[in-house]
Amino acid sequence: QMQHQSTYRSFAPVFPHSSTQDPSVPPCSRGSSSGLRYGSLVNSVSSLAPKAAEASAVSPKQAYVATAVLCYINLLNYMERYTIAGVLSDIQKFFSISDSTAGLLQTVFICSFLLLAPLFGYLGDRYNRKYIMIGGLSVWLLTAAGSSFQFWLLVLLRALVGVGEASYSTVAPTIIGDLFSGGQRSIMICVFYIFIPVGSGLGYITGAGSASLTGDWHWALRITPIMGAVGLILLVFLCPNPPRGAAETQGGGVAVQSTYMEDVKYLLKNKSYVWSSLGVTALAFLTGALAFWLPTFLFRAHVTQGLREPCNGDACNTTDSYIFGAVTVATGVLGGALGTSLSRRFVDKFPHADPLICAAGMLGSVPCLFVIIFVASSSIPATYVFIFFGELLLSLNWAVLADILLYVVVPTRRATAEALQITVGHLFGDAGSPYLLGVISDAIRSSNPGTHDWNFQSLKYSLILCPFVGILGGMFFLITTRYITEDRKAVERLVEEKDKDPKHKKIPQKGRERVQILLR
C-alpha cells in the first residue's frame, strides 16, 4: 500500500483531452499556464467526481472579492485576539491580578478555540462552509462586545470568543484553496496569512490607542466587534461556497464520502503533515508567548532603567504597545512576502524547500531571542532591532506552512487537516505558553516581591524558555524535509505511469484502487 499522500507541486495533468475521453476527467494540457501546480491527485481524484463542470464555479472577480472579505475578517480576528495584550498592564492594574492570572485570559480563549476546531473541521468538510462561518462570526461578535466588564465575566466571554474564531479559522483557508490553484493560490494564501501578524500588530495599536484616547481600557475591547459587524455583512453577500476541489477540477469539485476516523487515519499516515504540524506547534508556543508578554517586558525594562514611571492610577504608559504593534505589522508583511517569494523561487529545483525555509526561520530567530532577553535591561533601541529581525524570521513561516498543508492533503480533507493542526498547535502551543510563562515569572518573583527591578527580572528569566522551543521547532521542520520529497515522488510515479500510456482514456481499475488507498 502507498503510505505517501503528498503531491508534487508542479506536475503535468494525467490525460490529454480527446473526443473519446471519459467525461469524468477534466481537460488539460501539459505545460500550459493553467496547469495545476498544487493539487491533491487532481486528475485521479476527479475521476471519482462524475460529470465535472468544465467552467469554473466562481468567476475570477468573485474569487478575488471573496478573498478580500476573508482577509478582512482574518485581520479582525487577530486584532481582537491581541488587543488585550496591548492594554495588559492596565488590566493588571485595574483588577490587581498577577502575571499568571493575566496569562489565563489568553489561555481560556485558546482552549475553547482548540477544543472546538475539530468539530468545525468535521462540519467544514461535509456541510455549507459559508453558513458555518456566518454562525461562528455572529457568536464572536456578541461575545467580544460583551467581554469588557467584570474580570471573571471577561474570562468566560474570552472563552466563548474562541467558539467563533474556531469556526472561521478552520474553514476560510480551504475556501481560498478551492477558489485558486497554482501560483495564484500561493499568492492568495500568502496575502491571507500576512494578515495574522498585521492583525496582531494592529491589535496592540488599536488597544493602546483606544485606551489612550478615551482614558479607559474597556474601549479597547469594543472596537473590533464594531468593525466585525461590517465583516459579517460582507461575508453574507460577497463570499461564495465553492465546491471542494473546484480549482483543481475546473469547477466540478470532488465528492468523496468518508468517516471522520478515516480522515484522521489518513492524516496520521501523512508524515509530511504530522511533522510540519509539530513544527507549527512549536511556532505557536513561541509566538503566543512573545506576543502576549513582550510589550509588558519592554515596559518593565523601561521602568528598570529609570526611563519611565511605573503604572500610576488606572492608566499605564502604552508607548511600547504602539511600537511593538508597528514592528509586528511591518515584519508580518515583509516576512510573509519574503517566505512566499523564496518558496516560489526554489521549490521547483528543491522540492523540500518549503520546510527548509520554515526551519531556517525558526532556527535563525533563536539568537535574536537571546539578545532580546538579555539586552533589554541595558539598551531598548538594540532590543527593538533584534525584535524586528526575530519577528521577520518567524514570519517567513505562516504562508509557507499553509501552502504545505494544502498541497499534501486532498481537498475533501483539508478542513479536517486545518482543524487538527489548529487543535494540536494550540493545545501544546499558545494555549498554555502565556500562562506557563506567567506562572514561572510569579514563582521567581515570590522570592523578592515588591521591587520593580525584580518584576522585570522574573519575567526575563521566564522568557528564556522560548529560544529552546524555537530550536525544537526547527528540528521538526528539518525532519519534514525528508518526507516532503518522498511524498512528492510517490504521487509523481502514479501520474507518470498513466501519462506514458496513450491508450488510457480513463483510470483503470488498478489505478482507481491506488487512488482509493491514498484517499483513505
C-alpha positions, 0 to 999 in steps of 0.5 A, a space after each residue: 500500500 502507498 503510505 505517501 499522500 503528498 503531491 508534487 507541486 508542479 506536475 503535468 495533468 494525467 490525460 490529454 483531452 480527446 473526443 473519446 475521453 471519459 467525461 469524468 476527467 477534466 481537460 488539460 494540457 501539459 505545460 500550459 499556464 493553467 496547469 495545476 501546480 498544487 493539487 491533491 491527485 487532481 486528475 485521479 481524484 476527479 475521476 471519482 467526481 462524475 460529470 465535472 463542470 468544465 467552467 469554473 464555479 466562481 468567476 475570477 472577480 468573485 474569487 478575488 472579492 471573496 478573498 478580500 472579505 476573508 482577509 478582512 475578517 482574518 485581520 479582525 480576528 487577530 486584532 481582537 485576539 491581541 488587543 488585550 495584550 496591548 492594554 495588559 498592564 492596565 488590566 493588571 492594574 485595574 483588577 490587581 491580578 498577577 502575571 499568571 492570572 493575566 496569562 489565563 485570559 489568553 489561555 481560556 480563549 485558546 482552549 475553547 478555540 482548540 477544543 472546538 476546531 475539530 468539530 468545525 473541521 468535521 462540519 467544514 468538510 461535509 456541510 455549507 462552509 459559508 453558513 458555518 462561518 456566518 454562525 461562528 462570526 455572529 457568536 464572536 461578535 456578541 461575545 467580544 462586545 460583551 467581554 469588557 466588564 467584570 474580570 471573571 465575566 471577561 474570562 468566560 466571554 474570552 472563552 466563548 470568543 474562541 467558539 467563533 474564531 474556531 469556526 472561521 479559522 478552520 474553514 476560510 483557508 480551504 475556501 481560498 484553496 478551492 477558489 485558486 490553484 497554482 501560483 495564484 493560490 500561493 499568492 492568495 494564501 500568502 496575502 491571507 496569512 500576512 494578515 495574522 501578524 498585521 492583525 496582531 500588530 494592529 491589535 496592540 495599536 488599536 488597544 493602546 490607542 483606544 485606551 489612550 484616547 478615551 482614558 479607559 481600557 474597556 474601549 479597547 475591547 469594543 472596537 473590533 466587534 464594531 468593525 466585525 459587524 461590517 465583516 459579517 455583512 460582507 461575508 453574507 453577500 460577497 463570499 461564495 461556497 465553492 465546491 471542494 476541489 473546484 480549482 483543481 477540477 475546473 469547477 466540478 469539485 470532488 465528492 468523496 464520502 468518508 468517516 471522520 476516523 478515516 480522515 484522521 487515519 489518513 492524516 496520521 499516515 501523512 508524515 509530511 503533515 504530522 511533522 510540519 504540524 509539530 513544527 507549527 506547534 512549536 511556532 505557536 508556543 513561541 509566538 503566543 508567548 512573545 506576543 502576549 508578554 513582550 510589550 509588558 517586558 519592554 515596559 518593565 525594562 523601561 521602568 528598570 532603567 529609570 526611563 519611565 514611571 511605573 503604572 500610576 492610577 488606572 492608566 499605564 504608559 502604552 508607548 511600547 504597545 504602539 511600537 511593538 504593534 508597528 514592528 509586528 505589522 511591518 515584519 508580518 508583511 515583509 516576512 510573509 512576502 519574503 517566505 512566499 517569494 523564496 518558496 516560489 523561487 526554489 521549490 521547483 529545483 528543491 522540492 523540500 524547500 518549503 520546510 527548509 525555509 520554515 526551519 531556517 526561520 525558526 532556527 535563525 530567530 533563536 539568537 535574536 531571542 537571546 539578545 532580546 532577553 538579555 539586552 533589554 535591561 541595558 539598551 531598548 533601541 538594540 532590543 527593538 532591532 533584534 525584535 524586528 529581525 526575530 519577528 521577520 524570521 518567524 514570519 517567513 513561516 505562516 504562508 509557507 506552512 499553509 501552502 504545505 498543508 494544502 498541497 499534501 492533503 486532498 481537498 475533501 480533507 483539508 478542513 479536517 487537516 486545518 482543524 487538527 493542526 489548529 487543535 494540536 498547535 494550540 493545545 501544546 502551543 499558545 494555549 498554555 505558553 502565556 500562562 506557563 510563562 506567567 506562572 514561572 515569572 510569579 514563582 521567581 518573583 515570590 522570592 523578592 516581591 515588591 521591587 520593580 527591578 525584580 518584576 522585570 527580572 522574573 519575567 526575563 528569566 521566564 522568557 528564556 524558555 522560548 529560544 529552546 522551543 524555537 530550536 525544537 521547532 526547527 528540528 521538526 521542520 528539518 525532519 519534514 524535509 525528508 518526507 516532503 520529497 518522498 511524498 512528492 515522488 510517490 504521487 509523481 510515479 502514479 501520474 507518470 505511469 498513466 501519462 506514458 500510456 496513450 491508450 488510457 482514456 480513463 483510470 483503470 481499475 488498478 489505478 482507481 484502487 491506488 487512488 482509493 488507498 491514498 484517499 483513505 
